[in-house]
Amino acid sequence: IKNKKPSIGIDIGQTLTFLSHNGFNLLQESSDRRAGWDVIQVEEKQIKQHDMDTIRGFIYDYFADKPSEWWDDEEKYGVEIEKGVKPVSCWSKIQVMNHLFTKLKFTKDMIGFQIKQKMKNPYTINSIPMMKDSVDEVFLPFNNQIVHITPTSIKTIDYQDMDSNKSLIWESQKNKHNISVEQNKRTIMNSHFGKFCEKATSSKVKPVNSVNDWKDAFEKNDDVLKSLMTSYGYMISHFNNPSRPVCPVYVDGDAEIGMENGRNGKSQVMLSIRYWKKLLHKSGKDFNPKQLGCWGNVELDTKFICINDARKDLNFEDLYDRLADDFEVRPLYSNTFVIPRDKKPKIGITTNYQVITKGASGKHRLHTTPFSSYWLTCLEQGENPSDKNHLGKMMWEYDFTHNDWNLFYNYGFLCIQSFLQVGLHKCDTTEQEIKGIIRKWEGNKNDGVVEWWIDIVENNKMKGLLVDGVNQGVRRRDIFDKFVEDFKNETLIKLNWCQDEGRFYKMLFDVTQQMGWDWNPHKAHMGDSMNSRKEIQERNGEREYWVRIHKD
């Protein structure tokens, strides 16, 4: 139309080409050409996640940083207002930037076809050349360099020395701190975090009221400390061993059944993984693994999930598929996606209660570290961990110096190396396991029934019960009769169990399994259930159930 005033336009195709030249690409959910996709940007060996708004922001910021005079130069960013008119007149930077600000709008639906044409070599989660940890090495990207840990060495690597074909990291993986490797192990172990962990895993060896200084009631427990350190190293490592999916559990080790208090440092230790990798904090008070959308806020770069302060009724079986298989994420208001099991987040639990499992398979998926009541006692004595006679400051807060951070990370390096050397060190958790069995069968009140059966087996208090090459077992009914006799003065307890004799026998079988003993081992070829392991003998024309236990 004659005399129509020219207007600025935005070419979406050229915009997508510009993005492609600046490291933008598609991340598809799978190699299927119909698969859903998101936009990522690879810049300085980091993978940055984007949505439509952050893409607009990138474009706007890119041009906003350029000098204003460039917009008057046709050889640079100048855009002629009208072709052939002299002198040449260009839109100013302010005019163009205002246009970008108000008119640069698009959605995934609007550009779906075009973006696939401009970005023809998309990534999938499996094809991104990521920096990978393995069974015997861990890479930790810090601001100034990468720390490389093996069973025998802790050293640093410059970023430019990494193989560019397998060195990409998520933006959230790069630690913002400058790091240096501390060579003195004693200095590391005496750091604030080192002291905190040592005290949190110490053993209470005397009543607090029997010593002048309450701290003398505790002593270092190297066994439990090693369990903590190897589990901490396991949580930091990104390597997921498909044959050994494990969930670290930090539990209140000293609490009596029905008197669980917490406040012993377990949450502080596990939640400190947020300083190593992207952590998702789930409140255990209202967390339900079966609830629709419960995993919906897990993202592709989420590397650890802490179920903090889990309830006593948490069913660990509900987490099995998340530990063993690919990690399916079903957000409530967006598309489902799957994180391959070698790239999925690990899961950890803190709780005041022993986690309930069924059978040996569940037990092997847990790595339990009991925390003592040291720091709880500290609080009960009117003191605080930050007092000068303890740590001297709050960890990770404003007064945590560069050197404090450096020693904290070096403590983690030692934890990783310990894990690479020996794997997850299993400390003695018999006391906690027994508490878990008691809670399973007796609830929040310990009536002594479970402990009665453990005592019978441990101390061989029924002749013929334990397998020794001579004894052939005892009648199952004789075990029940002994229970009735031993609890003859405990009317309520006896009444509770005598109403359902079958439940009593199920308890015996379950406790036997949980303690690692073998129920009728000569029937093992028949299966692992109580019914499969039954032994029936004919005596005086009657069928009788017999039991023999192997506990070594």
C-alpha positions as CSV (number, residue, x, y, z in Angstrom):
1,I,0.0,0.0,0.0
2,K,1.4,3.4,-1.0
3,N,2.8,5.5,1.8
4,K,2.3,2.6,4.3
5,K,4.8,3.1,7.2
6,P,7.3,0.2,7.4
7,S,7.2,-1.9,10.6
8,I,9.7,-4.1,12.4
9,G,9.1,-7.9,12.2
10,I,10.6,-10.9,14.0
11,D,11.4,-13.9,11.8
12,I,10.9,-17.0,13.9
13,G,13.0,-19.1,11.6
14,Q,16.0,-16.8,11.9
15,T,15.4,-16.6,15.6
16,L,15.7,-20.4,15.9
17,T,18.8,-20.4,13.8
18,F,20.3,-17.7,16.1
19,L,19.5,-19.9,19.1
20,S,21.1,-23.0,17.4
21,H,24.3,-21.0,16.8
22,N,24.4,-20.2,20.5
23,G,24.3,-23.7,21.8
24,F,20.6,-24.3,22.0
25,N,19.3,-27.8,21.1
26,L,16.4,-30.2,21.7
27,L,16.4,-32.8,24.5
28,Q,13.9,-35.5,23.4
29,E,12.4,-37.9,25.8
30,S,13.5,-40.8,23.5
31,S,14.8,-41.4,20.1
32,D,11.3,-41.7,18.7
33,R,10.8,-38.8,16.3
34,R,7.3,-38.2,17.9
35,A,8.8,-38.0,21.4
36,G,8.2,-35.0,23.6
37,W,11.0,-32.5,23.9
38,D,12.4,-29.6,25.9
39,V,15.0,-27.0,25.0
40,I,18.5,-27.0,26.5
41,Q,21.6,-25.0,25.9
42,V,25.1,-26.3,26.0
43,E,27.5,-23.5,27.0
44,E,31.0,-23.8,28.6
45,K,30.5,-27.6,29.0
46,Q,27.4,-27.0,31.0
47,I,23.8,-28.1,30.1
48,K,21.3,-25.4,30.9
49,Q,17.6,-26.1,31.0
50,H,15.2,-23.6,29.4
51,D,11.6,-22.9,28.9
52,M,10.0,-20.4,26.5
53,D,10.4,-17.5,28.9
54,T,14.1,-18.1,29.7
55,I,14.7,-18.4,25.9
56,R,13.1,-15.0,25.4
57,G,15.2,-13.7,28.2
58,F,18.4,-15.0,26.6
59,I,17.6,-13.3,23.3
60,Y,16.7,-10.0,25.0
61,D,19.8,-10.0,27.2
62,Y,22.0,-11.0,24.3
63,F,21.1,-7.8,22.4
64,A,20.7,-5.6,25.4
65,D,24.4,-6.0,26.1
66,K,25.5,-4.6,22.7
67,P,26.5,-0.9,22.3
68,S,23.7,1.4,21.1
69,E,25.8,2.6,18.2
70,W,25.8,-0.8,16.7
71,W,22.1,-0.3,15.9
72,D,23.0,2.7,13.7
73,D,25.4,0.6,11.6
74,E,23.9,-1.5,8.8
75,E,27.0,-3.7,8.9
76,K,26.1,-4.7,12.4
77,Y,22.6,-4.6,13.9
78,G,21.2,-1.6,12.1
79,V,17.9,-2.2,10.4
80,E,16.8,0.2,7.6
81,I,13.4,1.7,8.2
82,E,12.8,2.0,4.5
83,K,14.8,0.6,1.6
84,G,16.3,3.0,-0.9
85,V,15.6,6.2,1.1
86,K,18.6,8.5,1.6
87,P,20.1,9.2,4.0
88,V,19.7,5.7,5.5
89,S,17.6,5.7,8.7
90,C,17.6,2.8,11.1
91,W,15.5,1.9,14.1
92,S,17.3,2.8,17.3
93,K,18.3,0.2,19.9
94,I,15.5,1.4,22.2
95,Q,12.9,0.9,19.5
96,V,14.1,-2.6,18.6
97,M,14.5,-3.7,22.2
98,N,11.0,-2.5,23.0
99,H,9.7,-4.5,20.1
100,L,11.6,-7.6,21.3
101,F,10.2,-7.0,24.7
102,T,6.6,-6.8,23.6
103,K,6.4,-8.9,20.5
104,L,8.9,-11.8,21.0
105,K,6.3,-14.3,22.1
106,F,6.0,-18.0,21.2
107,T,5.0,-21.3,22.7
108,K,6.1,-24.9,22.2
109,D,2.9,-25.5,20.1
110,M,3.7,-22.5,17.9
111,I,7.3,-23.5,17.1
112,G,7.2,-27.3,17.3
113,F,7.6,-27.9,13.6
114,Q,10.1,-25.1,12.9
115,I,12.4,-25.9,15.8
116,K,12.7,-29.5,14.8
117,Q,13.7,-28.3,11.3
118,K,16.4,-26.0,12.7
119,M,17.7,-28.4,15.3
120,K,18.0,-31.6,13.4
121,N,20.5,-33.4,15.8
122,P,18.6,-33.5,19.1
123,Y,19.9,-35.1,22.2
124,T,18.2,-37.7,24.3
125,I,18.9,-38.2,27.9
126,N,21.0,-41.3,26.9
127,S,23.0,-39.6,24.2
128,I,24.2,-36.5,26.0
129,P,28.0,-36.9,26.5
130,M,28.0,-36.5,30.2
131,M,30.8,-36.6,32.7
132,K,30.3,-40.0,34.3
133,D,31.2,-41.5,37.7
134,S,32.0,-45.2,37.8
135,V,32.5,-48.0,40.3
136,D,36.1,-46.8,40.9
137,E,36.2,-43.1,40.2
138,V,34.2,-39.9,40.9
139,F,34.4,-36.5,39.3
140,L,33.4,-33.4,41.2
141,P,33.2,-30.1,39.2
142,F,34.1,-27.0,41.3
143,N,34.3,-23.4,40.2
144,N,38.1,-23.5,39.5
145,Q,38.8,-27.1,38.7
146,I,37.5,-30.7,38.8
147,V,38.4,-33.0,41.7
148,H,39.0,-36.6,40.6
149,I,38.8,-39.3,43.2
150,T,39.8,-43.0,43.0
151,P,40.5,-45.6,45.7
152,T,44.1,-44.5,45.8
153,S,44.2,-40.8,44.9
154,I,42.5,-37.5,45.3
155,K,43.7,-35.0,42.7
156,T,42.5,-32.0,40.6
157,I,42.0,-31.7,36.8
158,D,41.7,-28.5,34.8
159,Y,38.5,-28.2,32.8
160,Q,40.4,-27.9,29.5
161,D,42.1,-31.2,30.1
162,M,38.8,-33.1,30.2
163,D,37.7,-35.0,27.1
164,S,35.2,-32.7,25.4
165,N,33.3,-35.7,24.1
166,K,32.3,-36.9,27.6
167,S,32.6,-33.9,29.9
168,L,29.3,-32.1,29.9
169,I,27.6,-31.5,33.3
170,W,24.3,-30.1,34.3
171,E,24.5,-26.4,35.3
172,S,23.4,-27.4,38.8
173,Q,26.3,-29.8,39.1
174,K,29.0,-27.2,39.1
175,N,29.9,-26.2,42.6
176,K,30.4,-22.4,43.0
177,H,33.3,-22.7,45.4
178,N,37.0,-22.7,44.6
179,I,38.5,-25.8,45.9
180,S,42.0,-27.0,47.0
181,V,42.9,-30.5,48.2
182,E,44.0,-30.7,51.8
183,Q,46.7,-33.3,52.4
184,N,46.5,-33.5,56.2
185,K,43.9,-36.0,57.1
186,R,43.9,-35.1,60.8
187,T,43.1,-31.5,59.9
188,I,40.1,-32.7,57.8
189,M,38.8,-35.1,60.5
190,N,39.0,-32.2,63.1
191,S,37.0,-29.9,60.9
192,H,33.6,-28.7,62.0
193,F,31.7,-31.3,60.0
194,G,34.2,-34.0,60.9
195,K,33.7,-33.4,64.6
196,F,29.9,-33.2,64.2
197,C,29.8,-36.6,62.4
198,E,32.2,-38.2,65.0
199,K,30.0,-37.1,67.9
200,A,26.8,-37.9,66.1
201,T,27.9,-41.5,65.8
202,S,29.5,-41.9,69.2
203,S,28.3,-44.6,71.6
204,K,26.7,-43.8,75.0
205,V,28.7,-46.0,77.4
206,K,27.6,-44.5,80.7
207,P,24.5,-42.9,82.2
208,V,24.8,-39.1,81.9
209,N,24.1,-38.7,85.7
210,S,27.1,-40.9,86.6
211,V,29.8,-38.6,85.2
212,N,30.8,-35.0,86.1
213,D,30.9,-33.9,82.4
214,W,28.1,-35.3,80.3
215,K,30.4,-35.6,77.3
216,D,32.3,-38.3,79.2
217,A,29.3,-40.6,78.9
218,F,30.1,-41.0,75.2
219,E,33.0,-42.5,73.3
220,K,34.0,-42.6,69.7
221,N,32.5,-45.5,67.7
222,D,34.7,-46.2,64.7
223,D,32.3,-48.9,63.3
224,V,29.3,-46.5,63.1
225,L,31.5,-43.6,61.9
226,K,32.7,-45.7,59.0
227,S,29.2,-46.6,58.1
228,L,28.3,-42.9,58.0
229,M,31.4,-41.9,56.0
230,T,30.9,-44.6,53.3
231,S,27.2,-43.9,53.0
232,Y,28.0,-40.2,52.7
233,G,30.5,-41.0,49.9
234,Y,27.9,-43.2,48.2
235,M,25.3,-40.3,48.3
236,I,27.8,-37.9,46.7
237,S,28.8,-40.2,43.9
238,H,26.6,-40.1,40.8
239,F,27.2,-43.7,40.0
240,N,24.1,-45.9,40.2
241,N,25.1,-49.6,40.4
242,P,22.2,-51.4,38.7
243,S,22.9,-54.6,40.6
244,R,23.1,-53.0,44.1
245,P,20.3,-50.3,44.4
246,V,20.7,-49.1,48.0
247,C,18.9,-46.5,50.1
248,P,20.9,-45.0,53.0
249,V,18.9,-44.7,56.2
250,Y,19.9,-42.5,59.1
251,V,18.0,-43.6,62.2
252,D,17.7,-42.6,65.8
253,G,19.8,-45.3,67.4
254,D,19.4,-44.6,71.1
255,A,15.7,-43.9,71.4
256,E,13.5,-46.4,73.2
257,I,10.3,-47.6,71.6
258,G,7.5,-45.1,72.1
259,M,10.1,-42.4,73.2
260,E,11.6,-41.3,69.9
261,N,12.9,-37.8,70.1
262,G,15.2,-37.1,67.1
263,R,17.4,-34.0,67.2
264,N,20.5,-36.1,66.9
265,G,22.1,-34.7,63.7
266,K,20.9,-37.2,61.1
267,S,18.9,-34.7,59.1
268,Q,21.7,-32.1,59.1
269,V,24.1,-34.7,57.7
270,M,21.9,-36.1,55.0
271,L,20.5,-32.7,53.9
272,S,24.0,-31.4,53.6
273,I,24.1,-33.4,50.3
274,R,22.5,-30.2,48.9
275,Y,25.9,-28.6,48.9
276,W,27.2,-31.4,46.6
277,K,24.3,-31.9,44.1
278,K,20.8,-30.9,43.4
279,L,18.7,-32.3,46.2
280,L,14.9,-32.6,46.5
281,H,13.7,-32.4,50.1
282,K,10.6,-34.5,50.8
283,S,8.9,-34.0,54.2
284,G,8.4,-37.5,55.6
285,K,5.5,-36.4,57.8
286,D,3.1,-36.2,54.8
287,F,5.0,-38.1,52.1
288,N,3.1,-40.9,50.4
289,P,5.0,-42.8,47.7
290,K,1.7,-44.0,46.2
291,Q,0.1,-40.6,45.9
292,L,-0.4,-39.3,42.4
293,G,2.2,-36.7,41.5
294,C,4.3,-37.4,44.6
295,W,7.5,-37.4,42.5
296,G,6.3,-34.7,40.2
297,N,8.9,-32.1,41.2
298,V,11.8,-34.4,40.3
299,E,13.7,-32.8,37.4
300,L,16.3,-34.3,35.0
301,D,19.1,-32.8,37.0
302,T,17.8,-33.9,40.4
303,K,20.5,-36.2,41.8
304,F,19.3,-36.9,45.4
305,I,16.0,-37.2,47.1
306,C,15.9,-37.0,50.9
307,I,12.8,-38.3,52.6
308,N,13.3,-36.4,55.9
309,D,11.8,-37.5,59.2
310,A,9.9,-40.4,57.7
311,R,6.8,-41.7,59.6
312,K,6.9,-45.0,61.4
313,D,4.4,-46.5,58.9
314,L,6.5,-45.8,55.8
315,N,6.3,-48.9,53.7
316,F,9.8,-49.3,52.1
317,E,8.4,-51.7,49.5
318,D,6.7,-48.6,47.9
319,L,10.2,-47.4,47.0
320,Y,11.5,-50.6,45.4
321,D,10.8,-49.6,41.8
322,R,12.4,-46.2,42.3
323,L,15.6,-47.8,43.6
324,A,15.9,-50.7,41.1
325,D,14.4,-49.5,37.8
326,D,14.2,-46.4,35.6
327,F,12.7,-43.4,37.5
328,E,9.4,-42.5,36.0
329,V,8.2,-38.9,36.9
330,R,4.5,-38.1,36.5
331,P,4.0,-34.4,37.2
332,L,0.4,-33.4,37.8
333,Y,0.2,-30.7,35.0
334,S,2.9,-31.7,32.5
335,N,4.0,-34.7,30.5
336,T,5.4,-37.9,32.1
337,F,9.1,-38.5,31.5
338,V,11.6,-41.2,32.5
339,I,15.1,-40.9,33.9
340,P,17.3,-43.9,33.0
341,R,18.4,-45.8,36.1
342,D,22.1,-44.9,35.5
343,K,21.2,-41.2,35.6
344,K,18.4,-41.2,38.2
345,P,18.6,-39.6,41.6
346,K,19.5,-41.6,44.6
347,I,17.1,-41.8,47.6
348,G,17.9,-41.5,51.3
349,I,15.8,-41.6,54.4
350,T,16.1,-40.0,57.9
351,T,13.8,-41.3,60.6
352,N,13.3,-41.9,64.3
353,Y,12.0,-45.4,63.5
354,Q,13.5,-48.6,62.1
355,V,12.2,-48.9,58.5
356,I,9.9,-51.8,58.1
357,T,10.9,-54.3,55.3
358,K,9.7,-57.7,54.3
359,G,12.2,-60.5,53.6
360,A,15.9,-60.4,52.9
361,S,15.6,-58.5,49.6
362,G,14.2,-55.4,51.3
363,K,16.8,-55.6,54.0
364,H,19.6,-55.7,51.4
365,R,18.3,-52.5,49.8
366,L,18.8,-50.6,53.1
367,H,22.0,-49.3,54.5
368,T,21.3,-48.2,58.1
369,T,23.5,-45.9,60.2
370,P,22.3,-45.3,63.8
371,F,22.9,-41.9,65.2
372,S,23.5,-41.6,69.0
373,S,21.9,-39.2,71.4
374,Y,25.1,-37.0,71.8
375,W,23.7,-33.9,70.2
376,L,20.3,-34.4,71.8
377,T,22.0,-34.6,75.2
378,C,23.9,-31.5,74.3
379,L,20.6,-29.6,73.9
380,E,19.1,-31.2,77.0
381,Q,22.0,-29.9,79.0
382,G,21.3,-26.4,77.9
383,E,24.1,-26.2,75.4
384,N,24.3,-25.8,71.6
385,P,26.5,-27.4,69.0
386,S,27.6,-23.9,67.9
387,D,29.0,-23.2,71.4
388,K,32.8,-22.6,71.7
389,N,33.3,-25.8,73.7
390,H,31.7,-27.8,70.8
391,L,32.0,-26.7,67.1
392,G,32.4,-23.0,67.8
393,K,30.0,-21.9,65.0
394,M,27.0,-22.8,62.9
395,M,27.9,-25.0,60.0
396,W,27.2,-23.5,56.5
397,E,26.0,-20.2,57.8
398,Y,27.3,-16.6,57.4
399,D,30.4,-17.2,59.5
400,F,31.5,-20.4,57.7
401,T,34.7,-19.2,56.1
402,H,36.3,-20.2,52.8
403,N,38.6,-22.5,54.7
404,D,35.7,-24.1,56.6
405,W,34.0,-24.8,53.3
406,N,37.2,-26.2,51.9
407,L,37.6,-28.6,54.8
408,F,33.9,-29.6,54.6
409,Y,34.4,-30.6,51.0
410,N,37.6,-32.4,51.7
411,Y,35.8,-34.4,54.4
412,G,33.5,-35.5,51.6
413,F,36.4,-36.5,49.4
414,L,37.6,-38.8,52.2
415,C,34.1,-40.3,52.4
416,I,34.0,-40.9,48.7
417,Q,37.4,-42.5,48.8
418,S,36.4,-44.7,51.7
419,F,33.3,-45.8,49.8
420,L,35.4,-46.6,46.7
421,Q,37.8,-48.7,48.7
422,V,35.4,-50.8,50.8
423,G,31.9,-50.1,49.5
424,L,29.1,-49.4,52.1
425,H,30.5,-50.5,55.4
426,K,27.7,-52.3,57.4
427,C,28.0,-51.5,61.1
428,D,26.4,-53.5,63.9
429,T,22.7,-52.5,63.7
430,T,21.3,-55.5,65.7
431,E,19.8,-53.3,68.3
432,Q,18.0,-51.1,65.7
433,E,16.8,-54.2,63.8
434,I,15.3,-55.7,66.9
435,K,13.5,-52.4,67.7
436,G,12.1,-52.5,64.2
437,I,10.8,-56.1,64.6
438,I,9.3,-55.2,68.0
439,R,7.5,-52.2,66.5
440,K,6.2,-54.3,63.7
441,W,4.6,-56.9,65.9
442,E,4.0,-55.1,69.2
443,G,3.4,-51.5,68.1
444,N,4.7,-48.6,70.3
445,K,4.7,-50.8,73.4
446,N,7.4,-53.3,74.0
447,D,5.7,-56.2,75.8
448,G,8.8,-58.4,75.6
449,V,7.3,-61.1,73.4
450,V,9.7,-60.6,70.4
451,E,12.6,-60.3,72.8
452,W,11.4,-63.5,74.5
453,W,11.7,-65.5,71.3
454,I,15.1,-63.9,70.5
455,D,16.3,-64.9,73.9
456,I,15.0,-68.5,73.4
457,V,17.0,-68.9,70.2
458,E,20.1,-66.9,71.2
459,N,20.6,-68.8,74.4
460,N,19.3,-72.2,73.3
461,K,16.6,-72.3,76.0
462,M,14.5,-75.1,74.4
463,K,16.1,-78.4,74.1
464,G,16.1,-79.7,70.5
465,L,15.2,-76.4,68.9
466,L,18.6,-75.6,67.4
467,V,20.1,-77.7,64.6
468,D,23.3,-79.3,65.8
469,G,23.4,-82.6,63.9
470,V,21.6,-84.5,66.7
471,N,18.5,-82.6,67.6
472,Q,15.5,-83.0,65.3
473,G,13.5,-79.9,66.4
474,V,10.6,-79.3,68.7
475,R,6.8,-79.4,68.4
476,R,5.6,-75.9,67.4
477,R,2.8,-76.3,70.0
478,D,5.5,-76.7,72.7
479,I,6.9,-73.3,71.9
480,F,3.4,-71.8,72.3
481,D,2.9,-73.6,75.6
482,K,6.3,-72.3,76.9
483,F,5.2,-68.8,76.0
484,V,2.0,-69.2,78.0
485,E,3.9,-70.6,80.9
486,D,6.6,-67.8,80.8
487,F,3.9,-65.1,80.6
488,K,1.5,-66.6,83.0
489,N,1.5,-63.5,85.2
490,E,1.1,-61.1,82.3
491,T,-2.6,-61.5,81.7
492,L,-3.1,-58.8,79.1
493,I,-0.1,-59.8,77.0
494,K,-1.0,-63.4,77.1
495,L,-4.6,-62.6,76.2
496,N,-3.4,-60.5,73.2
497,W,-1.5,-63.4,71.7
498,C,-3.6,-66.4,72.8
499,Q,-6.6,-65.0,70.9
500,D,-4.8,-65.7,67.6
501,E,-2.3,-68.6,67.8
502,G,-1.7,-68.4,64.1
503,R,-0.4,-64.8,64.4
504,F,1.9,-66.0,67.2
505,Y,3.5,-68.6,64.8
506,K,3.8,-66.0,62.0
507,M,5.6,-63.7,64.5
508,L,8.1,-66.5,65.3
509,F,8.8,-67.2,61.6
510,D,9.2,-63.5,60.8
511,V,11.5,-62.7,63.7
512,T,13.6,-65.8,62.8
513,Q,14.0,-64.5,59.2
514,Q,14.7,-60.9,60.3
515,M,17.4,-62.0,62.7
516,G,19.1,-63.9,59.8
517,W,18.3,-67.4,61.2
518,D,17.0,-70.3,59.2
519,W,13.6,-71.8,59.9
520,N,13.5,-75.5,59.1
521,P,16.6,-75.3,56.9
522,H,16.1,-78.9,55.6
523,K,13.0,-77.6,53.8
524,A,14.8,-74.8,52.1
525,H,14.4,-76.5,48.7
526,M,10.7,-76.1,49.0
527,G,10.8,-72.3,49.2
528,D,11.1,-69.4,51.6
529,S,7.6,-69.0,52.9
530,M,6.3,-70.3,56.2
531,N,4.0,-72.6,54.4
532,S,6.8,-73.9,52.2
533,R,9.0,-74.6,55.2
534,K,6.5,-76.5,57.3
535,E,7.5,-79.9,58.7
536,I,4.6,-82.3,59.6
537,Q,5.2,-85.4,61.6
538,E,2.6,-88.1,62.4
539,R,2.6,-88.9,66.1
540,N,0.0,-91.2,67.7
541,G,-2.3,-90.8,64.7
542,E,-2.1,-87.0,64.8
543,R,-0.4,-84.5,62.5
544,E,2.0,-82.2,64.4
545,Y,4.0,-79.2,63.2
546,W,7.7,-79.2,64.1
547,V,10.3,-76.5,64.1
548,R,14.1,-76.5,64.1
549,I,16.3,-73.4,63.8
550,H,19.8,-72.9,62.4
551,K,21.3,-69.6,63.6
552,D,25.0,-69.7,62.7
